[in-house]
């Protein structure tokens, strides 16, 4: 685990997305109940995650891995 990691169920591992001006690499999957539109950004603490909360943000695909 490290900063800059995001989970998504549809993009291939190694794909890069930009969220809120920060680039993240897809390196994990979410629970099956979540569709392709959901992303889970890695955070070090529960407090940090709760403070960030659930947000509707624009996600741009910078690089789609093969």
C-alpha positions as CSV (number, residue, x, y, z in Angstrom):
1,X,0.0,0.0,0.0
2,X,1.0,3.5,-0.7
3,X,-0.4,6.9,-1.6
4,X,-1.6,7.3,-5.2
5,X,-3.5,4.0,-5.3
6,X,-7.2,3.6,-6.4
7,X,-9.5,0.7,-6.7
8,X,-11.9,0.2,-9.6
9,X,-13.7,-2.8,-10.9
10,X,-13.4,-2.2,-14.7
11,X,-10.1,-0.4,-15.5
12,X,-7.1,-2.7,-15.9
13,X,-4.4,-2.7,-13.3
14,X,-1.8,0.0,-14.2
15,X,-4.3,2.4,-15.6
16,X,-3.9,6.0,-14.5
17,X,-6.8,8.3,-13.6
18,X,-6.9,11.9,-12.5
19,X,-9.2,12.9,-9.7
20,X,-9.2,16.4,-8.1
21,X,-6.0,17.2,-9.9
22,X,-4.1,14.2,-8.5
23,X,-3.1,11.1,-10.5
24,X,-3.8,7.7,-9.2
25,X,-2.9,4.2,-10.4
26,X,-5.5,1.4,-10.4
27,X,-4.0,-1.4,-8.3
28,X,-7.0,-2.9,-6.5
29,X,-10.6,-4.0,-7.0
30,X,-13.7,-3.2,-5.0
31,X,-16.6,-5.4,-3.9
32,X,-18.6,-6.8,-6.8
33,X,-21.7,-4.7,-5.9
34,X,-19.9,-1.6,-7.1
35,X,-20.1,-0.8,-10.8
36,X,-17.5,0.8,-13.1
37,X,-18.4,4.3,-12.1
38,X,-17.1,3.9,-8.5
39,X,-13.5,4.5,-7.4
40,X,-12.0,4.0,-4.0
41,X,-9.0,6.2,-3.1
42,X,-6.5,4.6,-0.7
43,X,-6.1,6.7,2.5
44,X,-3.9,5.8,5.5
45,X,-6.5,6.3,8.2
46,X,-10.2,5.9,8.8
47,X,-10.4,9.5,10.1
48,X,-8.9,10.8,6.8
49,X,-11.3,8.7,4.8
50,X,-14.3,9.8,6.8
51,X,-13.2,13.5,6.5
52,X,-13.0,13.0,2.7
53,X,-16.3,11.2,2.6
54,X,-18.3,10.0,-0.4
55,X,-18.1,12.5,-3.2
56,X,-19.3,12.8,-6.8
57,X,-16.2,13.8,-8.7
58,X,-15.0,13.9,-12.3
59,X,-12.6,11.2,-13.2
60,X,-10.4,11.5,-16.3
61,X,-8.5,8.5,-17.7
62,X,-4.9,9.6,-18.3
63,X,-3.7,6.2,-19.4
64,X,-5.6,3.0,-20.0
65,X,-3.4,-0.1,-19.5
66,X,-3.5,-2.9,-22.0
